[in-house]
Structure formats: structure tokens, C-alpha cells
Amino acid sequence: MSKRRRDLFRRNKKDSANDEQEDFSMEWLPDPDDVEVEDLDSLRESEAVRPLNITPEEERFPPIDVDVRPVPLALGHQSQKSKAKVVYEPVKWGSNILALLFLLATIGLIAVIILIWQNPYSQLNPFPPPTPFIEVTATPGPMVPAEPTAAPTVPVVESAYDFSLANDVIYTTNGNDQGCEWTSIVGTVQDTNGDAVDGYRVSIDDGINEQVVFTGSTPRLGPGGWELVLGQTLINGQYAVQLTNTAGEAMSEPLLVDMVGDCASNVAIINWRQN
């Protein structure tokens, strides 16, 4: 029986590379002196005793040929790549014009919205708000010219001057062609008999400038008539008016005249009479 076992494990040595494999497989087998194997046929066909096919080291790691060098790329191939022309797509004018039209339409729409927002009643608004009702008011009647009104009554007192007011200062409208474009102070100076007193000075001071006019210089206004035109427009201001003789002595007390800048009272009338 030992001879049969030896025949089972006898192998032909093929090459030195399989010796290591055979030794590896022999270590797996049980010792024929210690183990009794009944079925040697089944053991022979077992996977455990089949030799492994190990590739030799020379085939697994072939030597490298140091003389073989990588072949560089041809310079012509690189130049062809570098000189390759870039092909651009043609400009699509149709789409550009369409985009421009949409942009202009958007700007116009924004402008229309702003106009409608500022004026909802504009004709551009397709849905304007309801028109507000117009309230009919009474037509103003014709203007009635105001009657000349007298200044407040000045109490009559004994004057220390030679002349005093014959009556209160009278305010009236201008009667010449200038109409409302006029402001003046006029008057007369008479003696006790009602005759004209000419040659006296009438001083008119607005606080900045003093102007002088002589009595009798405007006879159309009456005996000793005088007139000082303050301006060819309506003036609002206060003036101090006083009568003096040729020597500059005061012949009447100072009088304050208020011009209110009204067309109905743009002329002030001052009449002095000798006491």
C-alpha cells in the first residue's frame, strides 16, 4: 500500500519553477505512516492535491528595454493645431433688430405709464377715472365804482399856524387816461376870501426823499392849485405833507397822508385855507 501512495505522488520534474509548487503541495498531504487513507482515488481527485499553475517570475516581470524611448510628436502636427482657424458664426441681424424693437417698446411703455400716473385724465389712459362734476356758480355782477370817502373827521381846534385844512383829506380815483396806473397828491391854498395864494411851498416827504411843489402851479385844480405825481403806478406808503412860505417857515401843521395802493383811492386831495 505504501508503494501505491508513492506512485500517486510521484511526478515528473518539468522545470525548476515547478519545484517550489510541488513542495508546497507535498506539505498538504498526510504522512502515509501516520494516517490511514481508505479511498486514495477520491483523495487523488480532490482539489487540495491539484498543483497550482504559477507563472514564472521572468514572465510576470519582463525586463525593460532601456534603449526604447518615447517618440516625440511631430512639430508639424503641433503647428497645424496652433494654426487652426477659429470659425465664427455669422451675425444674426434679424434677432438683434427684434431685440432692439422690444427694448424701444419697453421704454415707450414705461414713459406712457409715467404720463398716465401723473395725469390720469390723459388721452393715453384707456381707462380714465370718472370726470368730476363741474359746480355751476353764480356769475359775478357788474362792478359798482366806489364813491369817494372822506377821511376820519378831524376835530376843529385853534391852530397856531396861518393855514389849516379847509376839510378832511379826500381820496378819489384818477380821472385822466392813466387810470389805475397813477398815484398823486393834489390840493389848493386860499386866503380868507377864497382867493388863490400862489408861491407857497408844499413839502412832501416819504421818510427818504423830500419833494417840493409850489402853489398856483396847477390852476386847473382851483385857486392856488398844486399837484405832485408820486408815480405812474399804484403806490402803498405814508407821506408827511406841510405848507411853508418862501422863507421856509411852516404855515401849517404837518399832515400824514396814507396811500393804500388802491385804484379807487389813488389820488389824495388836500385843501388849505387861511385862518
ChimeraX attribute file (.defattr): number of C-alpha atoms within 10 A of each C-alpha:
attribute: neighborCount
match mode: 1-to-1
recipient: residues
	/A:1	6
	/A:2	9
	/A:3	7
	/A:4	10
	/A:5	13
	/A:6	11
	/A:7	9
	/A:8	13
	/A:9	14
	/A:10	9
	/A:11	9
	/A:12	7
	/A:13	10
	/A:14	8
	/A:15	7
	/A:16	9
	/A:17	13
	/A:18	18
	/A:19	12
	/A:20	10
	/A:21	14
	/A:22	17
	/A:23	11
	/A:24	14
	/A:25	16
	/A:26	13
	/A:27	10
	/A:28	10
	/A:29	13
	/A:30	11
	/A:31	11
	/A:32	12
	/A:33	7
	/A:34	7
	/A:35	9
	/A:36	10
	/A:37	13
	/A:38	8
	/A:39	8
	/A:40	13
	/A:41	10
	/A:42	9
	/A:43	14
	/A:44	14
	/A:45	10
	/A:46	10
	/A:47	8
	/A:48	12
	/A:49	17
	/A:50	11
	/A:51	14
	/A:52	12
	/A:53	8
	/A:54	11
	/A:55	10
	/A:56	11
	/A:57	9
	/A:58	8
	/A:59	8
	/A:60	9
	/A:61	8
	/A:62	8
	/A:63	8
	/A:64	7
	/A:65	7
	/A:66	6
	/A:67	6
	/A:68	7
	/A:69	7
	/A:70	6
	/A:71	6
	/A:72	6
	/A:73	8
	/A:74	8
	/A:75	9
	/A:76	9
	/A:77	10
	/A:78	11
	/A:79	10
	/A:80	10
	/A:81	10
	/A:82	9
	/A:83	9
	/A:84	9
	/A:85	8
	/A:86	6
	/A:87	6
	/A:88	6
	/A:89	6
	/A:90	6
	/A:91	8
	/A:92	8
	/A:93	9
	/A:94	9
	/A:95	10
	/A:96	11
	/A:97	11
	/A:98	10
	/A:99	12
	/A:100	12
	/A:101	12
	/A:102	12
	/A:103	12
	/A:104	11
	/A:105	12
	/A:106	12
	/A:107	11
	/A:108	12
	/A:109	12
	/A:110	12
	/A:111	12
	/A:112	15
	/A:113	14
	/A:114	12
	/A:115	15
	/A:116	18
	/A:117	12
	/A:118	10
	/A:119	13
	/A:120	17
	/A:121	16
	/A:122	15
	/A:123	10
	/A:124	13
	/A:125	15
	/A:126	10
	/A:127	11
	/A:128	13
	/A:129	10
	/A:130	8
	/A:131	7
	/A:132	6
	/A:133	6
	/A:134	6
	/A:135	6
	/A:136	6
	/A:137	6
	/A:138	6
	/A:139	6
	/A:140	6
	/A:141	6
	/A:142	6
	/A:143	6
	/A:144	6
	/A:145	8
	/A:146	11
	/A:147	11
	/A:148	12
	/A:149	12
	/A:150	12
	/A:151	12
	/A:152	9
	/A:153	9
	/A:154	10
	/A:155	7
	/A:156	9
	/A:157	7
	/A:158	8
	/A:159	11
	/A:160	11
	/A:161	13
	/A:162	16
	/A:163	22
	/A:164	21
	/A:165	18
	/A:166	15
	/A:167	16
	/A:168	16
	/A:169	21
	/A:170	18
	/A:171	22
	/A:172	18
	/A:173	20
	/A:174	19
	/A:175	10
	/A:176	8
	/A:177	8
	/A:178	11
	/A:179	15
	/A:180	20
	/A:181	14
	/A:182	23
	/A:183	27
	/A:184	20
	/A:185	20
	/A:186	18
	/A:187	23
	/A:188	24
	/A:189	29
	/A:190	22
	/A:191	16
	/A:192	10
	/A:193	8
	/A:194	12
	/A:195	14
	/A:196	19
	/A:197	18
	/A:198	19
	/A:199	16
	/A:200	21
	/A:201	23
	/A:202	24
	/A:203	20
	/A:204	23
	/A:205	16
	/A:206	14
	/A:207	9
	/A:208	5
	/A:209	7
	/A:210	12
	/A:211	13
	/A:212	15
	/A:213	18
	/A:214	21
	/A:215	24
	/A:216	23
	/A:217	15
	/A:218	18
	/A:219	15
	/A:220	10
	/A:221	14
	/A:222	16
	/A:223	21
	/A:224	26
	/A:225	23
	/A:226	27
	/A:227	22
	/A:228	18
	/A:229	11
	/A:230	15
	/A:231	11
	/A:232	13
	/A:233	16
	/A:234	20
	/A:235	19
	/A:236	12
	/A:237	11
	/A:238	14
	/A:239	18
	/A:240	15
	/A:241	21
	/A:242	18
	/A:243	27
	/A:244	19
	/A:245	15
	/A:246	10
	/A:247	8
	/A:248	11
	/A:249	10
	/A:250	18
	/A:251	20
	/A:252	22
	/A:253	17
	/A:254	14
	/A:255	15
	/A:256	15
	/A:257	20
	/A:258	15
	/A:259	20
	/A:260	15
	/A:261	17
	/A:262	16
	/A:263	19
	/A:264	18
	/A:265	22
	/A:266	24
	/A:267	24
	/A:268	20
	/A:269	18
	/A:270	22
	/A:271	21
	/A:272	22
	/A:273	21
	/A:274	19
	/A:275	15
